Each structure stands twice: as structure tokens, then as C-alpha cells.
């Protein structure tokens, strides 16, 4: 063979060019894989219950926790009527502590190692879900998040996490497109909680707004525990915005809207999905135009969702909040995964990845390469009164 450096110059020019390669790899380009050991399977005869963990508060006064527990419980009740797992009943095991990084992490450890659950459903926000994620990752245990929209849950590419709601970025894209694109709002600002979830959402919104040509006029971080937001509202008003995006927990967000009304700040308000927050609460708090994200548009889910709604009302005497529907879908995916692959944690993770596209009551669930649901949110507009 002739050495490369001795080839004629004209022949070197005729050689095909090497294909161009990008200097980096995008985070979600390739599907996740698990290369760890296959965990021992348990035979149904060896267990009296098939336990599914739930990391959320059982306090009836906690709207989101109550909804998650009820949605998952309904899924297990229906599965047991169908025969459970080869005759063995499914059982929901709930644990919680208000301090997620302290006592909360210990409760997840108890779920995994004492209760010996096959999967965990939870939790109520991004921070507590991250706590659960760190523990299940070491235990090789699937975790399904029915509430958190924090994109960092799945973008860190840990195989054991699945996120069901649209993430912060998807919601921001839909709302900014509606506000800036469809309604011509060009002077948009942010008033977001200074909490973990608020910071994650703000990063997504700032990126999306810059990409759509409307970088935020301001970003005012506020405490989610504050009772009065009039100072933040007056600060925002000094920029003369025509729209404000707000992200706070349920009660704090309605307090902020009251401050907008009291300060006579008439702007269009853009609101991501806040679990537990009902449309009626928003309309009662603010009379101006509201543009809010809804995680799954009801006109797209139709039959299966209304069947679930009837069952939920029959069991619990109220219409199901959105977190209940996502918890129901999460539990049904765990149940179907176990029935397909048996009592094996690694097998269950693989089964859940292969279930997509999954016809859930919240719509078609399809995972990206990080385990995040790719379903797009809807947008609901309330005109001024």
C-alpha cells in the first residue's frame, strides 16, 4: 500500500471529504439505556402484596397531595378488580415529611428499603421530586413524576425518572407564542418565585423569550411565602409592561393577582400550569386578560378522561384536579409494566419506556430520550371582565 504522504497531489484533491461532525452532543439526542445488573425477580407466591410507593402528603387539606393519592388509589382499585397481579393485590404505600432534604429523604428510603415498593409516584414539586430521584437512582427503582414541570428532572439523563406534565420550556413556548405572537405583546416581564421551581421556570422562560425576540423587560424574584406583593407590583409597573408572566404557588399567586388589581395595573397576565390552582380562583382574583397553560386540553382527551371523571366523582364526590389524572396515568403505567415484565425493577423501567406512545387519560404519553413526556400543553384565555 502506498503511504498517504506519497500520493500525488491531484489524487489527494480527489479524495472524498470526511463527513462534518458537530463538536458536541445534544443532551437528548440518544435514548437512555440501563447497563446495570438485572435485579432478582420475585414470584407472586413469595409476596402477599404488590406495593407501589407514593411520596406525597396525605393531609386532606393539601390539595395537590390529596389529588395525587386519590388518582393513584383509583388506578389500583380498578386494577385489583381486574385481578391484580396474577391474583395478588396491588397496594399503595404512602409516605411523606415536610422537610424534603431532611426527614423527607428518610421517608423515601423507607419506601424503597423497608416497604420494598416496585416503583414510586411523586412528588408535589420539583424540589421534593429531586430528593426522591437521588434515592431511587441508587436503588434502581422507577420514579414517575405526576406534577413537577422542572425540566432538569429528565435533562440530567438518569434512566429511572419519568415526567408526565409538559415541562417549563414547553409551557413557556406556548404562552409566549400566544402572548407575543398572537396578541402582539412586546413588553413582557417576569415575577417568579425565588424557590427552586421558580428559578428553574425562570431559566426556561428567559431562554424562550430571547429565542422568540421578546427578552424580558424585568425579572423580579419574590418569596413564595410573602403575604403582600404590592412592592413587587409597583416595581413591575415602573417598566410600563403590557404583559406579565407570573409563577408562584397557588395561594401566593392569587395574592399577587389581588395586588395587581389593587394597584390598578391593567396588563395581560401569563400563567404556567400551577398544580391545584383552579380557573375560578384566577378569575375571582384578577379581572383582566389571563392567558394560562393547561397541561392537557380536555377536548383532546375526550372519552377516556370522562370515564375516569365519572369514576372519580363516584369514589370521592368531586371532579378530579389535573394532578389526580396524571397520578392515575402514572399508576396505570406501573401496573401495566409489571404485568408485562414481571416483578423486576430493571424490567419494569424498560417496560415503561416501551409503553409509549401510551394512550393515557391525559392524552398520548410519549417519552423523549430523557424520560420526559413530549405532549404539548394547551392554552386557555380568559378575556377581561
Number of C-alpha atoms within 10 A of each C-alpha: 3 6 6 8 8 8 10 9 9 8 8 12 9 8 8 7 7 6 6 6 7 7 6 6 9 8 12 15 10 12 14 16 12 13 7 8 8 12 12 10 13 11 10 16 10 7 11 12 17 20 19 24 25 29 28 26 22 19 11 11 9 13 18 25 24 19 25 31 25 22 25 25 21 22 22 23 15 14 18 17 10 12 12 19 19 12 14 15 20 22 18 20 18 20 17 22 17 11 10 18 14 11 13 20 22 18 19 27 18 15 25 21 11 10 15 15 22 24 25 29 29 29 28 22 20 23 18 22 25 21 18 27 27 15 17 20 15 9 14 21 22 26 29 28 31 28 31 27 29 27 21 15 23 22 15 12 19 17 23 30 26 26 28 26 29 25 28 24 21 23 28 25 20 19 25 23 17 19 22 18 15 10 11 11 19 18 17 26 27 22 22 24 25 18 18 13 21 23 16 20 23 26 12 19 24 20 15 23 19 11 11 14 11 18 17 20 17 17 17 17 18 19 15 19 13 12 11 14 19 18 12 16 22 15 12 21 19 8 13 14 20 18 22 25 25 23 26 24 21 17 15 20 24 19 20 24 24 20 21 25 18 12 14 12 18 17 20 22 24 25 23 25 24 20 23 20 18 13 12 8 13 19 18 11 17 22 17 19 18 23 21 25 23 21 28 22 16 15 9 13 16 13 12 13 19 13 11 19 19 14 16 20 12 11 11 12 10 11 14 20 20 26 29 28 26 28 29 27 25 27 27 19 23 25 23 17 23 22 15 14 17 18 20 19 24 23 19 26 25 18 20 25 23 13 17 16 13 16 15 19 23 23 22 17 21 19 22 21 20 25 25 26 21 18 20 18 23 20 20 16 13 16 12 13 8
